């Protein structure tokens, strides 16, 4: 029987707590050993202690000084972009070669969208999971790019205000910058733009994502088939991920100007998505938590399974 791969989670807020519960519920190769935070009274740390997970309320330095640190193989960072810069330096100095999976938009390591490029980065020491909006929309841009070169991609991620914790709110600028870059480097767009909307509606609305791409005129049936196939691949690890309505196409015959691209005529493809959360921590409207934590766990499980296979060989 393969030995479990031990993980720690830094960040006891919405994302870190949801991720902890997902790992505890999973029958996969991961075993969560510690949840790390800086507020001893946080709900996440209280839940960790009640569920048999070591709760460390003294941040990354508390984790490093704890004997449990020597048993950890993979660390998830669910804090903030600025905090991750410090955390990564401290962790990799204390234990060179430790694997980090970054759920913040710090973008120190390579961008990872599991269905698009995980296999290319299985050896990365610091894997960046981009953003919730990136995890939802970049697969769609990549699906279109696999059929026709995408000149421009624009995404709008709308999430419930109630599902956006302090870390998410502190990272709005990093969200737009990191997602925009990843639309290009991972999605394949020549130019990308990302927008996030924190929707205060009551009752809270589910996560919705809109993807627009501009390309040369291409086979619309082939694009739609590529999108449908990609949706199925993401849905394999994010069951609440789905198309909200059929893919739409519009021919742009009158030239329009795109900053950084110039005048354009061709095909506009519009893709409308909905992400329903698994309600492991916050209610089902928090699909932004679910897609981020599910993608991070999927990446870690893939890395862990490869490690177990190599050790068995």
N, C-alpha and C positions, 0 to 999 in steps of 0.2 A: 504494500500500500504506500503510495507516494506521500512524503511528508508535506503538510500544508505550508504554504508560503505566507509568512507573517507580515502583516501590514499595520501601519499606524496612520491615523488621520489627524492632520493639524487644521484646526478650525472647528469650533463647536457650535456654529450657527446653523442656518437652515440647510445649506449644502452639505456640510460635514456630517450633520446628524442624519440626514437622509441617506447619505452614502454608507454610514456605519450600519444603519438598519438593513440596507440592501445586502451588504456583505454578510451580515449575521443570518439573513434569510436564505442566502445562496447555498447550494450544495457544491459549488465549484472549489477550486484549489486555494482560495484565499481564506485566511483566518485573521480577523481584526483583533489586535492585541491592545491597542491604546487609542484613546481619543484625547487630543490635546487642545486646550483653550487657554484663555487668560482671565476668564470670569468664573470663579468657583461656583457662583450661583446660576450659571447658565443652564437652560433646560437640557441642552445637549450633554453636558458633563453629568448632570443628575441621571439622565437616561442611561448613559454609558455605565455608570456605577451600578445601576439597578439591573443591567443586562449582562453583568459579568465582564465588562470591558474596563481596563484600567483607565481611570480618569485623571489626567495630569493638568492641573490648573495654572501651571507656571510657564506656559509657552514652549517654544522650540528648545530653549536652553534647559528647561525642566525635563524635556524628553531626552535630550542628549546626556544629561547627568543621571538619568534613571537606569538601573540595570537592564530594564526591558529593552533599551535601545540596541543592545548587542544582538538581540534576537530578530530585529526587524530587517526585512528584505526589501520592501517597497513602502514608500511614504507618499500619501496623497496630501497635497496642500490645498485647502479650501478656505484660505484667508482672503487676502487682497493682493493686488499686483505689487504694491510697494512692499508689503510684508514678505511676499515670496522672494524678492531679491535678497533680503536679509536671511530668510530661512534657508534658502538654497546654499548660500555661502557657508553658513554655520554647519549645516548637515553634511555637506560634501567635504568640508575640512575635518569634521569629527570622524567621518566614516567614508573615505574615498571609495567611489564605486557604487555607493548606495543609489538605488533607482528612485527617482522622483517623478510623480505624475501631478502636473500643475493644473488645477482647476480654476486658476485666475488668469486674467489676460496679460500676465507679465511678459510672456513670449520670449523667455530666455532660451529655451530649447526649441526644437522643430515643432511646427504646427502638426497636430494629429487629428484627423477625422477618420475614425476606424474603418468605415466602408470604402474610403478613398485611398488612404496611404499608410495605414498602420504597419503593413508588412515592410515598408521601407525604413521604419524607425524603431524596430524592435530592440535595437542595441543602444538607443539613446538614453543617456543618464538622466536627462531632464526633459520629459515629454510634455508639451503644452497642448491642452485640450481646447484651446481657442476660447470660445464663449458658448453660452446656450444657443444664441441666435446663429452662431457659426455652425454648431453641430446640427441644427435643424435645416439650414439653408444651403450650406456649401455642397452637400451631396447632390442637391438639385442642379446647382451650377455645373458641377462636374458631370452630371448626367447629360446636360445639354452640350457641354464641351466635348463629350465623347462622340457626338454626332457632327457638330459644326463648331468652328472657332467662335468663341464669345468675345465680342468687342467690349461689351460693358455689362456689368451685373450690379443690380441694386437690390438690397434686401431691407425689409422693415420687420422687426421683431416686436410684437406687442405682448407684454406680460402683465399679469395682475400686480398692482402695486403691493398687495398683501404678500406676494411671494418674493418680493425683492427685499432682502435683508440689508444690513449696513454695508457688508462687503460689496454687494452688487451696486448699491447706490454710490459707493466711493469710487467705483471703477467705470463710470459711464464714459469718460473720455477714452480710457483704455479699451473699452468694449468696441467703440466705433473704429478706433485705429487698428486694433488687432484683427477684428472681423473683416474690415476692408482689405487689409493685407492678405489675409488667408483666402479671401475670395479669389485673389489673383494667384498666389503661390500654390494653393491646393485645389481651388475650384477651376482654375485655368482661364479665368477672365483676364482680358487685357487691362481692364480697369474696374475697380470695385468700389462700392459705397455701401455703408451700413448705417441704419437708423434703429434706435431702440425707443420704445414707447412704454412708460409705466402707466398702466390704465387704472384709474381709481374707482372704476365702476363697482357698484354694489347691486346684486351679488357679484363676487369676483368672476371675471371672464377667463376662459381657458386660454392658454398660449396660442397665439395665431402668428403665422409667418407668411409674408408675401415675398415672392422672388420674381424679379423682372430681369430678363436678359435680352440683349440686342445682338443679332448675328446676321450673317449673310442669309439669304433665302435658302432653306434646306427642306428636307423631307420631314413634314410635320408628323407623320405617323411614326417615323423612326425616333424622333425626339420624344414623343409621348410614350413610346414603348420603353425607351431608355429611362425616362422619369419613373414610370411604373415599376420597373425592375429595381431601381435604386430605392424607392419607397419600401419595397418588400424587404430589401437587405437591411435598411435601418430599422424597420419594424421588428426584425428578428431579435434585436436586443432592446428596443424601445417600443413595447407593444401598443402604446397609445399614439404612435406617430402615423399620420395618415393624410391623404389629400382631402381637402375640404370640398373641392369641386374639380371638374375636369380641367386639364391643361388648356389654356386659351392662347390663340395665335392672332396676331394683327400684322398686316403688311404696312410698313412705313414707306410710302411712296414720295411724300414731300420731304426734302432734306431737313433734318433737325441737327442742332449743334450740341455736341456732348463735350463738356470741359475735359481737356486732356486727350480727346480722341479726334475732335473735329466734326465735320458734317457727316451725317449717316443716313442711309436708306437701307432697308432690308426687312428682317423679321423680328418682331417683338414677341417673346414667349413669356407668359404670365403663369405662375404656379402658386397655388394657395394651399397652405398647410395648417393643420391643427395638431397640437401635441397635448394629449391628456395624460396627466400624471398617474402613477400607480398608487398614490396616496399612502406611501409608506411612512411619511412624516407629516407634510402638509397635505391638505385636501387635493382632489384630482385636478383642480384648476392650475396647480403649480407644475405644469408640464416643463417649464424652464428648469426646475430642479431635476426632474426625472431624466430629461435627455442628457443633461450634463453628467449626473452621477452614473447613469447607465453606460454612457460612452466611456467614462473613466474606468469603471469596473470592468467593462468588456476589454479594454486595452490591457489592464492589469492582469486579468485572467489569461489572456492570450500570452502575455510575457511569462506568467507563472507556469502555464502548461508547457511552454517550450523549455523552461528551465528544468522542470521535472523530467521531461523526456530526455534532455541532455544528461542529467544525473543518472537516470536509469540505464542509459547506454554506456 
